[in-house]
Amino acid sequence: MWTKLILTQHWPSSFCSMEHCHPNISYWTLHGLWPDKGINCNSSWHFNSSQIEDLLPDMEKNWPDLVDPASTRFWKYEWHKHGTCAAKAESLNSQHKYFSKALELYHKLDLDSVLRKFNIIPSEEYYKFSQIEVVIENFYGVKAKIQCIHPSKNADAQILGQIEICFSPDFTLQDCEKGRDLDDVMAVDRASGLSVCDHDMPVYYPPLT
């Protein structure tokens, strides 16, 4: 049984700089809700969008497939890989429970508004990593995992890409580094080039271009 849930959000401009998509979204969107143990736990439990029909408007807006916005492929992938494992908990043991809980936690965190409230906004000016880290830790009271794209060894800044905020099985916030580190398990979920931000390197938070 898993012991931690990782709510992962990515910044569309950064994601699309790696995946060659064209985002028209200038707010943080959901990447997924990942339990810390298990991958593809029930291959016979097929994704069925008719079971989450009432959630689709919210999902299309806040959990979009940035590469192919008209497709349900991304949600199907997240369900098979992570949802079927999250479903070992009674609180998440259906597609509707899993996707609705992820959306509920996303809205509860309201990461985009929190960053803006403390003047962390997309900008051509660079941030210190500590500026972003302190805002998140002080507001939520827990340590998140903040990930960046590291373009090249000679780059003068890293690019803010993804933020993971963690929850215990009863959906209370907890530090992300508690328990086993998941970089090995989740490696195939990471877009290439994403890793934990370097504390000493400036951070570029790219505006929508």
C-alpha positions as CSV (number, residue, x, y, z in Angstrom):
1,M,0.0,0.0,0.0
2,W,1.3,3.4,-0.9
3,T,2.0,6.0,1.9
4,K,2.1,9.3,0.0
5,L,0.4,11.0,-2.9
6,I,2.3,13.4,-5.1
7,L,0.2,16.1,-6.8
8,T,2.3,17.2,-9.7
9,Q,1.7,20.4,-11.7
10,H,3.7,21.7,-14.6
11,W,4.2,25.1,-16.3
12,P,2.9,24.8,-19.9
13,S,5.5,27.1,-21.5
14,S,8.3,25.0,-20.0
15,F,6.7,21.7,-20.8
16,C,6.1,22.8,-24.4
17,S,9.7,24.0,-24.8
18,M,10.7,20.3,-24.5
19,E,7.7,18.7,-26.2
20,H,7.4,21.1,-29.1
21,C,3.8,22.0,-28.4
22,H,2.1,25.4,-28.6
23,P,0.5,26.3,-25.2
24,N,-2.1,29.0,-25.0
25,I,-2.3,28.5,-21.3
26,S,-0.7,30.8,-18.8
27,Y,-1.5,29.0,-15.5
28,W,-0.1,25.9,-13.8
29,T,-1.9,22.8,-15.0
30,L,-2.1,19.3,-13.5
31,H,0.3,16.6,-14.6
32,G,-0.9,13.9,-12.3
33,L,-1.7,12.5,-8.9
34,W,0.9,9.8,-8.1
35,P,1.0,7.3,-5.3
36,D,4.6,6.7,-4.1
37,K,4.3,2.9,-4.7
38,G,3.2,0.9,-7.7
39,I,2.9,1.5,-11.4
40,N,0.3,0.0,-13.8
41,C,-1.4,-1.9,-11.0
42,N,-4.4,-3.3,-12.9
43,S,-4.0,-3.5,-16.7
44,S,-7.6,-4.9,-17.0
45,W,-9.2,-1.8,-15.4
46,H,-9.7,0.2,-18.6
47,F,-10.2,4.0,-18.7
48,N,-13.7,5.0,-19.5
49,S,-14.3,8.8,-20.0
50,S,-18.1,8.3,-19.6
51,Q,-17.5,7.6,-15.9
52,I,-16.0,11.1,-15.4
53,E,-18.3,13.0,-17.8
54,D,-19.2,15.6,-15.2
55,L,-15.5,16.3,-14.6
56,L,-14.5,16.8,-18.2
57,P,-15.0,20.6,-18.4
58,D,-12.7,21.0,-15.3
59,M,-10.2,18.5,-16.7
60,E,-10.1,20.1,-20.1
61,K,-9.2,23.4,-18.5
62,N,-7.0,22.4,-15.6
63,W,-5.6,18.9,-16.6
64,P,-5.2,19.3,-20.4
65,D,-3.2,17.2,-22.7
66,L,-0.8,20.0,-23.8
67,V,0.4,18.0,-26.8
68,D,-3.0,16.9,-28.1
69,P,-5.7,19.0,-26.4
70,A,-8.6,17.1,-28.1
71,S,-7.5,13.7,-26.9
72,T,-8.2,11.7,-23.7
73,R,-5.0,9.8,-24.2
74,F,-3.1,11.7,-21.4
75,W,-5.9,10.9,-18.8
76,K,-6.0,7.3,-19.9
77,Y,-2.2,7.1,-19.4
78,E,-2.4,8.6,-16.0
79,W,-5.2,6.3,-14.9
80,H,-3.5,3.2,-16.0
81,K,-0.1,4.1,-14.7
82,H,-1.0,5.8,-11.4
83,G,-4.8,5.8,-10.9
84,T,-5.0,2.0,-10.7
85,C,-2.5,2.0,-7.9
86,A,-4.0,4.9,-6.1
87,A,-7.3,2.9,-6.2
88,K,-5.9,0.5,-3.6
89,A,-7.3,3.1,-1.1
90,E,-11.0,3.1,-0.7
91,S,-11.1,6.9,-1.0
92,L,-9.8,6.6,-4.6
93,N,-11.1,3.2,-5.7
94,S,-13.0,4.4,-8.8
95,Q,-12.0,6.5,-11.8
96,H,-14.4,9.2,-10.6
97,K,-13.0,9.3,-7.1
98,Y,-9.4,9.4,-8.4
99,F,-9.9,12.2,-11.0
100,S,-12.2,14.3,-8.8
101,K,-9.8,14.1,-5.8
102,A,-6.9,15.2,-8.0
103,L,-9.0,18.2,-9.2
104,E,-10.1,18.9,-5.7
105,L,-6.5,19.0,-4.4
106,Y,-5.4,21.1,-7.4
107,H,-8.1,23.7,-6.6
108,K,-7.4,23.6,-2.9
109,L,-3.7,24.3,-3.5
110,D,-4.4,27.0,-6.0
111,L,-0.6,27.2,-6.8
112,D,-0.9,29.7,-9.6
113,S,-2.7,32.3,-7.3
114,V,-0.3,31.7,-4.4
115,L,2.8,32.4,-6.6
116,R,1.1,35.5,-8.1
117,K,0.1,36.7,-4.6
118,F,3.7,36.8,-3.6
119,N,4.8,38.3,-6.9
120,I,6.3,35.2,-8.4
121,I,5.1,35.7,-11.9
122,P,6.4,34.7,-15.3
123,S,9.1,37.2,-16.2
124,E,12.1,37.8,-18.4
125,E,13.9,38.7,-15.1
126,Y,15.4,35.7,-13.3
127,Y,14.5,34.7,-9.7
128,K,16.7,33.2,-7.1
129,F,15.6,29.7,-6.4
130,S,15.2,30.5,-2.7
131,Q,12.5,33.2,-3.6
132,I,10.3,30.5,-5.1
133,E,11.1,27.9,-2.4
134,V,10.4,30.2,0.5
135,V,7.0,31.3,-0.9
136,I,5.8,27.7,-1.3
137,E,7.2,26.5,2.1
138,N,5.8,29.4,4.0
139,F,2.4,29.3,2.5
140,Y,1.7,25.6,2.6
141,G,3.9,24.8,5.6
142,V,5.6,21.8,3.8
143,K,8.6,21.2,1.6
144,A,7.7,20.7,-2.1
145,K,9.9,19.2,-4.8
146,I,10.6,22.0,-7.3
147,Q,11.9,20.8,-10.7
148,C,13.7,22.7,-13.5
149,I,14.9,22.1,-17.0
150,H,18.7,22.5,-17.2
151,P,19.2,23.5,-20.8
152,S,23.0,23.1,-21.0
153,K,26.1,23.3,-18.9
154,N,26.8,26.9,-20.1
155,A,23.3,28.2,-19.5
156,D,23.0,31.2,-17.2
157,A,19.7,30.0,-15.8
158,Q,17.6,26.9,-15.2
159,I,13.9,26.9,-16.3
160,L,11.1,26.4,-13.8
161,G,9.2,23.4,-15.0
162,Q,7.3,21.3,-12.5
163,I,6.2,21.5,-8.8
164,E,5.3,18.4,-6.7
165,I,3.3,18.9,-3.5
166,C,2.7,15.9,-1.3
167,F,-0.2,14.5,0.7
168,S,-0.6,11.8,3.3
169,P,-3.2,9.0,2.6
170,D,-5.8,11.2,4.5
171,F,-5.1,14.1,2.1
172,T,-3.2,16.3,4.6
173,L,-0.2,18.1,3.3
174,Q,3.2,16.6,4.1
175,D,6.9,17.2,3.1
176,C,7.7,15.5,-0.2
177,E,11.0,14.1,1.0
178,K,9.4,12.0,3.7
179,G,9.8,8.4,2.9
180,R,11.4,6.9,-0.2
181,D,12.6,9.2,-2.9
182,L,10.7,8.5,-6.1
183,D,12.9,9.8,-8.9
184,D,13.7,6.2,-9.9
185,V,10.1,5.1,-9.9
186,M,8.8,8.1,-11.7
187,A,11.7,8.6,-14.1
188,V,9.6,7.5,-17.1
189,D,7.0,10.2,-16.2
190,R,9.5,13.0,-16.3
191,A,9.8,14.9,-19.5
192,S,13.4,14.7,-20.5
193,G,15.7,17.2,-18.9
194,L,13.5,17.8,-15.8
195,S,15.3,17.3,-12.4
196,V,15.4,19.0,-9.0
197,C,16.3,22.6,-9.3
198,D,19.9,23.7,-8.5
199,H,19.6,25.9,-5.3
200,D,22.5,28.1,-6.5
201,M,21.4,28.8,-10.1
202,P,19.1,31.6,-11.2
203,V,15.6,30.5,-12.2
204,Y,13.8,31.5,-15.4
205,Y,10.0,31.4,-15.1
206,P,9.1,31.8,-18.8
207,P,6.1,33.9,-19.9
208,L,3.7,32.6,-22.6
209,T,5.3,33.4,-25.9
